[in-house]
Amino acid sequence: MCAAPPVASVGAIREMSNLSHDALVVVYEAADHFMSWAVKQQLEEAGVPVVEHVDRSPYAYDWAFPGSVLFGRYSRLLTPESRVAQARSIIADFLAAYERGDLELPGKGAGESPQDGDGAGQEK
C-alpha cells in the first residue's frame, strides 16, 4: 500500500519555502488520526510550520476487517530544524495537559461548562 502524500497548510508551505535551507525534522509520531490532528493544530496555532507525513489512511482496513484496530504509527509531524526546540516544547506541554485532562473546549472560559455560553439550543 502506498503512503499518502505529506499534508501541509498553505501558510506552512510559504514559511517552509522561506526556510528552505533548514532540514525537516520529525518532532512527533502519532499513533492515530486524532492525536496527529490535535498536535498539528497546536503547532500551527503557535505559528510553527509543520508538515504531516501520513503513513496510512485512517480508513485503510475498515472495509476488510470491520471492527479491527490498527496498531503502529499513523503519521509523523515534521518541522524545520530551526524550530525543533520550540515545537517539542509545545508538544510536551500539550501532551501533559491532555494526560491531566486540563484541556478546555475552544471558546470556553475557565470553569465554564459546555452547556454554558451563548444559550444556543436551550429552551426559554
C-alpha positions, 0 to 999 in steps of 0.5 A, spaced: 500 500 500 502 506 498 503 512 503 499 518 502 502 524 500 505 529 506 499 534 508 501 541 509 497 548 510 498 553 505 501 558 510 506 552 512 508 551 505 510 559 504 514 559 511 517 552 509 519 555 502 522 561 506 526 556 510 528 552 505 535 551 507 533 548 514 532 540 514 525 537 516 525 534 522 520 529 525 518 532 532 512 527 533 509 520 531 502 519 532 499 513 533 492 515 530 488 520 526 486 524 532 492 525 536 496 527 529 490 532 528 490 535 535 498 536 535 498 539 528 493 544 530 497 546 536 503 547 532 500 551 527 496 555 532 503 557 535 505 559 528 510 553 527 510 550 520 509 543 520 508 538 515 504 531 516 507 525 513 501 520 513 503 513 513 496 510 512 489 512 511 485 512 517 480 508 513 485 503 510 482 496 513 475 498 515 472 495 509 476 488 510 476 487 517 470 491 520 471 492 527 479 491 527 484 496 530 490 498 527 496 498 531 503 502 529 504 509 527 499 513 523 503 519 521 509 523 523 509 531 524 515 534 521 518 541 522 524 545 520 530 544 524 530 551 526 524 550 530 525 543 533 526 546 540 520 550 540 515 545 537 517 539 542 516 544 547 509 545 545 508 538 544 510 536 551 506 541 554 500 539 550 501 532 551 501 533 559 495 537 559 491 532 555 494 526 560 491 531 566 485 532 562 486 540 563 484 541 556 478 546 555 473 546 549 475 552 544 471 558 546 470 556 553 472 560 559 475 557 565 470 553 569 465 554 564 461 548 562 459 546 555 452 547 556 454 554 558 455 560 553 451 563 548 444 559 550 444 556 543 439 550 543 436 551 550 429 552 551 426 559 554 
